[in-house]
């Protein structure tokens, strides 16, 4: 998969260094993946939450952080929409959130 907006991940782990390795691991796994459906994601990440609007929420670092992405399955693209702490996640609508790049 092609991961779009990696800068959001880098900016986040600069502020939260303990998130760097888990986010890099997720990025490497996503880049190597060939997700063609939500079921393919769930097969790899049982704890991922599948939402409307082709959105998926991943738990990062034992659920300390949340990552929201949108997928374009046909194009093999993953768009980073949000990365934040669990508390920050609780304050957003994961189905519509957009972060500035």
FIMAR-685863 format. One record per residue: x, y, z of N, C-alpha, C, CB in turn; residue in three letters; residue number from 1. Coordinates in steps of 0.02 Angstrom, whole numbers, plus 32768, in hexadecimal, padded with zeros to 4 digits. Glycine has a CB too. Layout:
! residues N
+------+------+------+------+------+------+------+------+------+------+------+------+-----+-----+
:  n.x :  n.y :  n.z : ca.x : ca.y : ca.z :  c.x :  c.y :  c.z : cb.x : cb.y : cb.z :   r :   k :
+------+------+------+------+------+------+------+------+------+------+------+------+-----+-----+
:    X :    Y :    Z :    X :    Y :    Z :    X :    Y :    Z :    X :    Y :    Z : ALA : NUM :
...
+------+------+------+------+------+------+------+------+------+------+------+------+-----+-----+
END
This chain:
! residues 101
+------+------+------+------+------+------+------+------+------+------+------+------+-----+-----+
:  n.x :  n.y :  n.z : ca.x : ca.y : ca.z :  c.x :  c.y :  c.z : cb.x : cb.y : cb.z :   r :   k :
+------+------+------+------+------+------+------+------+------+------+------+------+-----+-----+
: 802A : 7FC6 : 8000 : 8000 : 8000 : 8000 : 802D : 803E : 8000 : 7FD0 : 8000 : 803D : UNK :   1 :
: 8013 : 8073 : 7FE3 : 8036 : 80B2 : 7FE4 : 8019 : 80DC : 801D : 8031 : 80D9 : 7F9F : UNK :   2 :
: 8043 : 80F0 : 804C : 802C : 8116 : 8086 : 8036 : 8160 : 8078 : 8053 : 8100 : 80C8 : UNK :   3 :
: 7FFF : 8185 : 807B : 7FFF : 81CD : 806B : 7FFE : 81F4 : 80AD : 7FC3 : 81E0 : 803E : UNK :   4 :
: 8027 : 8227 : 80B0 : 802B : 8256 : 80E8 : 8054 : 823A : 8123 : 7FE5 : 8268 : 8100 : UNK :   5 :
: 808B : 821A : 8113 : 80B8 : 8200 : 8147 : 80D2 : 8238 : 8174 : 80F3 : 81DA : 8127 : UNK :   6 :
: 80D3 : 8276 : 8159 : 80EA : 82AF : 8180 : 80C2 : 82B5 : 81C2 : 80E4 : 82F0 : 8157 : UNK :   7 :
: 8083 : 82A5 : 81C0 : 805A : 82A8 : 81FC : 8075 : 8278 : 8231 : 8011 : 8298 : 81EC : UNK :   8 :
: 808B : 823D : 821C : 80A8 : 820D : 824B : 80E9 : 8227 : 8268 : 80B3 : 81C9 : 8229 : UNK :   9 :
: 8113 : 8243 : 823B : 8154 : 825D : 8252 : 814B : 8296 : 8284 : 817E : 8275 : 8216 : UNK :  10 :
: 811D : 82C4 : 8273 : 8110 : 82FC : 82A1 : 80F8 : 82E3 : 82E5 : 80DC : 832B : 8282 : UNK :  11 :
: 80CE : 82AF : 82E4 : 80B4 : 8294 : 8322 : 80EA : 8274 : 834C : 807D : 8261 : 8314 : UNK :  12 :
: 8114 : 824A : 832D : 8146 : 8228 : 8357 : 817D : 8257 : 836E : 8164 : 81EE : 8330 : UNK :  13 :
: 8184 : 8291 : 834E : 81B2 : 82C4 : 8367 : 819A : 82DD : 83AB : 81B9 : 82FF : 8335 : UNK :  14 :
: 8158 : 82E4 : 83B2 : 813B : 82FB : 83F1 : 8132 : 82C2 : 8423 : 80F7 : 831C : 83E4 : UNK :  15 :
: 812B : 8285 : 840A : 8120 : 8249 : 8433 : 8153 : 8214 : 841F : 80D6 : 822F : 842C : UNK :  16 :
: 8191 : 821B : 8435 : 81C6 : 81EC : 841F : 81B7 : 81A3 : 842B : 8206 : 81FD : 8441 : UNK :  17 :
: 8190 : 8192 : 845D : 8181 : 814C : 846A : 8153 : 812F : 8434 : 8160 : 8145 : 84AF : UNK :  18 :
: 8136 : 8159 : 840A : 810B : 8141 : 83D4 : 8133 : 8133 : 8394 : 80D4 : 8174 : 83C6 : UNK :  19 :
: 8172 : 8149 : 8391 : 8198 : 8144 : 8352 : 819E : 80FC : 8339 : 81DD : 8161 : 835C : UNK :  20 :
: 81B7 : 80CF : 8362 : 81C1 : 808A : 834B : 817F : 8067 : 833A : 81E7 : 8062 : 837F : UNK :  21 :
: 814B : 806D : 8364 : 810C : 804E : 8352 : 80EE : 806A : 8311 : 80DA : 8057 : 838A : UNK :  22 :
: 80F5 : 80AB : 8306 : 80DB : 80C9 : 82C8 : 8104 : 80B3 : 828B : 80D9 : 8115 : 82CD : UNK :  23 :
: 8145 : 80B0 : 8294 : 8170 : 8097 : 825D : 8160 : 804F : 824D : 81BB : 809E : 8270 : UNK :  24 :
: 8153 : 8026 : 8280 : 8141 : 7FE0 : 8275 : 80FF : 7FDC : 824E : 813C : 7FBA : 82B8 : UNK :  25 :
: 80CD : 8004 : 8263 : 808D : 8005 : 823F : 8097 : 801A : 81F7 : 8059 : 8034 : 8263 : UNK :  26 :
: 80BF : 804E : 81EC : 80CC : 8067 : 81A9 : 80EC : 8031 : 817D : 80FA : 80A5 : 81AC : UNK :  27 :
: 811E : 800E : 8197 : 813F : 7FD9 : 8171 : 810D : 7FA1 : 8160 : 817A : 7FBC : 8199 : UNK :  28 :
: 80E2 : 7F8F : 818F : 80B1 : 7F5B : 8182 : 807D : 7F72 : 8150 : 808F : 7F46 : 81C4 : UNK :  29 :
: 8067 : 7FB0 : 8156 : 8035 : 7FCA : 8127 : 8052 : 7FCF : 80E1 : 801C : 8010 : 813E : UNK :  30 :
: 8090 : 7FE5 : 80DC : 80B1 : 7FEC : 809B : 80B7 : 7FA8 : 8078 : 80F6 : 800C : 80A3 : UNK :  31 :
: 80C3 : 7F74 : 809E : 80CB : 7F31 : 8082 : 8089 : 7F0E : 8075 : 80F6 : 7F07 : 80B1 : UNK :  32 :
: 8053 : 7F29 : 8092 : 8012 : 7F08 : 808D : 7FF2 : 7F12 : 8048 : 7FE3 : 7F22 : 80C3 : UNK :  33 :
: 7FC0 : 7EE8 : 803B : 7F97 : 7EEF : 7FFF : 7F4E : 7EE8 : 8015 : 7FAA : 7EB9 : 7FC8 : UNK :  34 :
: 7F37 : 7F1B : 803A : 7EF3 : 7F19 : 8054 : 7EC1 : 7F28 : 801D : 7EEB : 7F4A : 808E : UNK :  35 :
: 7E95 : 7EF9 : 8011 : 7E62 : 7F02 : 7FDD : 7E1C : 7F09 : 7FFA : 7E64 : 7EC8 : 7FAD : UNK :  36 :
: 7E16 : 7F02 : 803C : 7DD5 : 7F06 : 805D : 7DE0 : 7F10 : 80A8 : 7DAA : 7EC7 : 804E : UNK :  37 :
: 7DAB : 7F25 : 80CB : 7DB1 : 7F29 : 8113 : 7DC1 : 7EE6 : 8133 : 7D70 : 7F44 : 8131 : UNK :  38 :
: 7DA9 : 7EB0 : 8116 : 7DB7 : 7E6D : 8131 : 7E02 : 7E5E : 812F : 7D90 : 7E37 : 810A : UNK :  39 :
: 7E24 : 7E75 : 80FB : 7E6C : 7E6A : 80F6 : 7E91 : 7E8F : 812E : 7E86 : 7E81 : 80B1 : UNK :  40 :
: 7E79 : 7ECA : 813F : 7E98 : 7EEF : 8176 : 7E8B : 7ECB : 81B8 : 7E7C : 7F38 : 8179 : UNK :  41 :
: 7E4D : 7EB6 : 81C4 : 7E3C : 7E93 : 8202 : 7E63 : 7E51 : 8209 : 7DF1 : 7E85 : 8204 : UNK :  42 :
: 7E73 : 7E31 : 81D1 : 7E9A : 7DF3 : 81D4 : 7EE0 : 7E01 : 81EF : 7E9E : 7DD2 : 818F : UNK :  43 :
: 7EFB : 7E3C : 81E0 : 7F3E : 7E4E : 81F6 : 7F3D : 7E72 : 823A : 7F60 : 7E7A : 81C2 : UNK :  44 :
: 7F0A : 7E9A : 8245 : 7F04 : 7EC2 : 8283 : 7EC0 : 7EB5 : 82A2 : 7F0E : 7F0E : 8274 : UNK :  45 :
: 7EBC : 7E85 : 82CD : 7E7B : 7E73 : 82EC : 7E5D : 7EAC : 8314 : 7E83 : 7E37 : 8319 : UNK :  46 :
: 7E87 : 7ED7 : 8330 : 7E6E : 7F0E : 835A : 7E5B : 7F4C : 8331 : 7EA1 : 7F20 : 838E : UNK :  47 :
: 7E67 : 7F4C : 82F0 : 7E55 : 7F85 : 82C7 : 7E08 : 7F8D : 82C6 : 7E70 : 7F7D : 827E : UNK :  48 :
: 7DF2 : 7FCB : 82C6 : 7DAA : 7FDA : 82C3 : 7D99 : 7FF3 : 827D : 7D96 : 800F : 82F9 : UNK :  49 :
: 7D6B : 7FD1 : 825D : 7D55 : 7FE4 : 821A : 7D1A : 8014 : 8222 : 7D41 : 7FA4 : 81F0 : UNK :  50 :
: 7D20 : 804F : 8203 : 7CED : 8082 : 8207 : 7CCE : 808E : 81C2 : 7D0A : 80C4 : 8224 : UNK :  51 :
: 7C9E : 80BD : 81C0 : 7C81 : 80D2 : 8180 : 7CB5 : 80FB : 8159 : 7C40 : 80FB : 818A : UNK :  52 :
: 7CA5 : 810B : 811C : 7CCF : 8136 : 80F2 : 7D15 : 8118 : 80E6 : 7CD5 : 817A : 8111 : UNK :  53 :
: 7D19 : 80D6 : 80E4 : 7D59 : 80B3 : 80D8 : 7D8E : 80C5 : 810B : 7D72 : 80C3 : 8092 : UNK :  54 :
: 7D78 : 80D5 : 8148 : 7DA6 : 80E8 : 817E : 7DB5 : 80AC : 81AA : 7D89 : 8122 : 81A8 : UNK :  55 :
: 7DF3 : 80AC : 81C4 : 7E08 : 8078 : 81F2 : 7E2F : 8099 : 822B : 7E34 : 8041 : 81CD : UNK :  56 :
: 7E24 : 8080 : 8267 : 7E48 : 8099 : 82A2 : 7E77 : 8061 : 82B9 : 7E17 : 80AF : 82DC : UNK :  57 :
: 7EB7 : 8072 : 82BF : 7EE9 : 8043 : 82D8 : 7EFE : 8058 : 831F : 7F26 : 8040 : 82A8 : UNK :  58 :
: 7F07 : 8028 : 834A : 7F23 : 8034 : 838C : 7F6E : 8030 : 8386 : 7F08 : 8001 : 83C2 : UNK :  59 :
: 7F90 : 8063 : 839F : 7FD9 : 8067 : 839A : 7FF7 : 8066 : 83E0 : 7FF0 : 80A7 : 8374 : UNK :  60 :
: 802B : 8040 : 83E8 : 804F : 8039 : 8429 : 8020 : 8024 : 8460 : 8072 : 807B : 843B : UNK :  61 :
: 8001 : 7FEB : 8456 : 7FD6 : 7FCF : 848A : 7F9B : 7FFB : 849A : 7FFD : 7FC4 : 84C8 : UNK :  62 :
: 7F82 : 801F : 8467 : 7F47 : 8049 : 846E : 7F56 : 808B : 8491 : 7F11 : 8025 : 8493 : UNK :  63 :
: 7F96 : 809E : 8499 : 7FA7 : 80E0 : 84B4 : 7F95 : 8116 : 8482 : 7FF2 : 80E4 : 84C7 : UNK :  64 :
: 7F9B : 8105 : 8442 : 7F8F : 8134 : 840C : 7F5E : 8116 : 83DA : 7FD2 : 8147 : 83E8 : UNK :  65 :
: 7F3E : 8142 : 83B4 : 7F0F : 812D : 8381 : 7F22 : 814B : 833E : 7EC6 : 8141 : 8394 : UNK :  66 :
: 7F1B : 8123 : 830B : 7F2A : 8137 : 82C6 : 7EEB : 812C : 829C : 7F67 : 8110 : 82AA : UNK :  67 :
: 7ED2 : 8161 : 827C : 7E98 : 815C : 8251 : 7EAF : 8165 : 8209 : 7E61 : 8191 : 8264 : UNK :  68 :
: 7E9C : 8136 : 81DF : 7EAE : 813A : 8198 : 7E70 : 8132 : 816E : 7EE3 : 8105 : 8186 : UNK :  69 :
: 7E74 : 814A : 8130 : 7E41 : 813C : 80FD : 7E64 : 8114 : 80C7 : 7E21 : 817E : 80E0 : UNK :  70 :
: 7E40 : 80E3 : 80AC : 7E5E : 80B8 : 8079 : 7E3D : 80C0 : 8035 : 7E5B : 806F : 808F : UNK :  71 :
: 7E66 : 80C0 : 8002 : 7E4E : 80BD : 7FBE : 7E65 : 8078 : 7FA5 : 7E6A : 80F9 : 7F90 : UNK :  72 :
: 7E3B : 8046 : 7FB1 : 7E4F : 8001 : 7FA3 : 7E63 : 7FF8 : 7F5A : 7E16 : 7FD2 : 7FB5 : UNK :  73 :
: 7E3C : 8015 : 7F2C : 7E4A : 800C : 7EE4 : 7E8E : 8027 : 7ED0 : 7E14 : 802F : 7EBB : UNK :  74 :
: 7EA4 : 805C : 7EF2 : 7EE4 : 807B : 7EE1 : 7F1D : 8066 : 7F0E : 7EDC : 80C6 : 7EE4 : UNK :  75 :
: 7F0D : 803D : 7F40 : 7F41 : 8026 : 7F6E : 7F5F : 805D : 7F97 : 7F78 : 8004 : 7F47 : UNK :  76 :
: 7F35 : 808C : 7FAD : 7F4D : 80C6 : 7FD3 : 7F2E : 80C9 : 8018 : 7F3F : 8107 : 7FAD : UNK :  77 :
: 7F58 : 80DE : 8048 : 7F43 : 80E9 : 808D : 7F51 : 8132 : 809D : 7F69 : 80B8 : 80BF : UNK :  78 :
: 7F1E : 8157 : 80AF : 7F24 : 819E : 80BF : 7F21 : 81A7 : 810B : 7EEE : 81C7 : 809B : UNK :  79 :
: 7F55 : 81C4 : 8128 : 7F55 : 81D2 : 816F : 7F25 : 820C : 817B : 7F9E : 81E3 : 8189 : UNK :  80 :
: 7EF5 : 8202 : 81A7 : 7EC4 : 8236 : 81B6 : 7ECC : 8252 : 81FC : 7E7E : 821B : 81AE : UNK :  81 :
: 7EE7 : 822A : 822A : 7EF0 : 8240 : 826F : 7F21 : 8212 : 8292 : 7EAB : 8243 : 8295 : UNK :  82 :
: 7F4B : 822F : 82BA : 7F73 : 8208 : 82E9 : 7F75 : 8230 : 832A : 7FBD : 81FA : 82CD : UNK :  83 :
: 7F67 : 820F : 8361 : 7F64 : 8233 : 83A0 : 7F60 : 8205 : 83DC : 7F2A : 8263 : 83A1 : UNK :  84 :
: 7F5E : 8224 : 8415 : 7F57 : 81FE : 8453 : 7F10 : 81E4 : 8458 : 7F69 : 822A : 8492 : UNK :  85 :
: 7F06 : 81B7 : 8485 : 7EC2 : 819C : 848F : 7E93 : 81D4 : 84A3 : 7EC3 : 8164 : 84C5 : UNK :  86 :
: 7EAA : 8202 : 84CD : 7E80 : 823A : 84E3 : 7E6F : 8268 : 84A8 : 7EA5 : 8263 : 851A : UNK :  87 :
: 7EA0 : 8276 : 847D : 7E92 : 829F : 8442 : 7E60 : 827C : 8414 : 7ED3 : 82AE : 841B : UNK :  88 :
: 7E68 : 823B : 840D : 7E3B : 8214 : 83E3 : 7DF3 : 8219 : 83FC : 7E51 : 81CA : 83E0 : UNK :  89 :
: 7DEB : 8218 : 843E : 7DA8 : 821C : 845A : 7D85 : 825E : 8449 : 7DAC : 8214 : 84A6 : UNK :  90 :
: 7DAB : 8291 : 8435 : 7D8E : 82D2 : 8425 : 7D81 : 82DE : 83DB : 7DBB : 8306 : 843D : UNK :  91 :
: 7D8A : 82AB : 83B1 : 7D80 : 82B4 : 8369 : 7D4A : 8285 : 834F : 7DC2 : 82A7 : 8343 : UNK :  92 :
: 7D34 : 8292 : 8312 : 7D07 : 8264 : 82EF : 7D34 : 823F : 82BC : 7CCB : 828A : 82CB : UNK :  93 :
: 7D43 : 8201 : 82CA : 7D72 : 81DB : 82A1 : 7D59 : 81D1 : 8259 : 7D7E : 8197 : 82C1 : UNK :  94 :
: 7D18 : 81D8 : 824E : 7CFD : 81CE : 820B : 7D05 : 820B : 81DF : 7CB4 : 81BC : 820F : UNK :  95 :
: 7D16 : 8245 : 81FC : 7D1B : 8282 : 81D4 : 7D5B : 82A9 : 81DF : 7CE1 : 82AE : 81E2 : UNK :  96 :
: 7D83 : 8297 : 8212 : 7DBF : 82BE : 8223 : 7DEF : 82C4 : 81E9 : 7DE2 : 829F : 8260 : UNK :  97 :
: 7E0D : 82FF : 81E3 : 7E41 : 830D : 81B2 : 7E77 : 8334 : 81D7 : 7E25 : 8335 : 8174 : UNK :  98 :
: 7EB6 : 8320 : 81D0 : 7EED : 8346 : 81EE : 7F10 : 836E : 81B8 : 7F20 : 8316 : 8210 : UNK :  99 :
: 7F29 : 83A7 : 81CC : 7F50 : 83D1 : 819D : 7F94 : 83B3 : 8193 : 7F56 : 841A : 81B8 : UNK : 100 :
: 7FAA : 83B3 : 8156 : 7FED : 8398 : 8146 : 8020 : 83D0 : 814A : 7FEE : 8377 : 80FE : UNK : 101 :
+------+------+------+------+------+------+------+------+------+------+------+------+-----+-----+
END
